[in-house]
Amino acid sequence: MLHSKGQNQCPHCKKDFTEDKAQSAPKISRMLTPEQVELLEFADHLDGPDLVKSLKLVHDVALYHSHGPINEAEKDALFNLKVLWECIEGIVE
């Protein structure tokens, strides 16, 4: 594109920087269910560090204080719990 002086305009100069930030956010391809909205509203009112501490406690009790063997499904659930608290920690920081 040429501007009034006949020079080409840099394609990046006219880019909106808020657009760049929006593109890095995950896109939701479908509407949230009422249950998902309720969960997000509930989590929004919780204190992040307290929620992380609670999730870690549940994880540790299940992993270190249980006397039975842990099967693959339980290991996966504990790993998902760890990923959840790490995501929340990233938001809180």
N, C-alpha and C positions, 0 to 999 in steps of 0.2 A: 504494500500500500504506500502511495506517495502522499506526503503532506505538502503544505503550501509552497515550500522551498524546493520541491522536486526530489527530496531525499526519501529513501525507504525508511519506514518506521520499524523499529525493533519490535518483533511480535511479542516479546516478553514485557515490554514497557507498558503496554496497555492492559496487561493482565491484572486482575484484581487479586490482591494477596489474601483476602478472606476466602476467596474461591479456592486457593491452594490449600488452606487449612481445612476447608470443608471436604476437599477431595481426599485428604488423608484420614478422615473419620470413616469408620465402617458404615456401609450403606445397609439400611434395613429394607429388604426386598418385599416385606409383607407388613401388614398392620399388626400391632401388638394385640394379644388377647387381653381381656379384662383382668385375668389372673396375672399376666406379666406386668401390666400397668400397676396393679396392686402391690406386687413384689417390689417394683422400682420405687413406688411411693413410700413403702415401708422402709426400705433400705436407705432412702434419702434422709429419713428422720433419725437414723441411727448415727451414733458417733463412730467414725471410721476406725480409730485405734481400738475402741472397745469391741467393735465387731470383729476385727482381725484377731484380737486377743481371745475372744470366745471361740472363733473357728480353730485357732491353734490348740486351744484346750480340748475341744472335742476330738480333734485329730490325735493329739497325744494320748488322751485317755483310751481311745479306741485302739491305738497302735501299741502303746507301751504298757498298758494296765490290763489288757485282756489276756486270758490264759489259754484261750483256744487258738488253733491255727487260723490264719487269715487266708481266704481263698482269693483267686484272681479278681473276682467282681468286687470284693471288699478292698483289695489293693487299689483297684482303679478308682473306687469311690474316695478313698483317702487321698489319692493323687489329685483328683478333681477338686477336693476340698482345699488342698494346698495351692493349686492354681487359682482358685477363687480368692483366697486371702492375699495372695501375691498381687492379683489384679486390683483388689481394694486398696492395698498398700500403695500401689502406683498412683491411684486416684487421690489418696489422702496427701501424698507428698507433694 
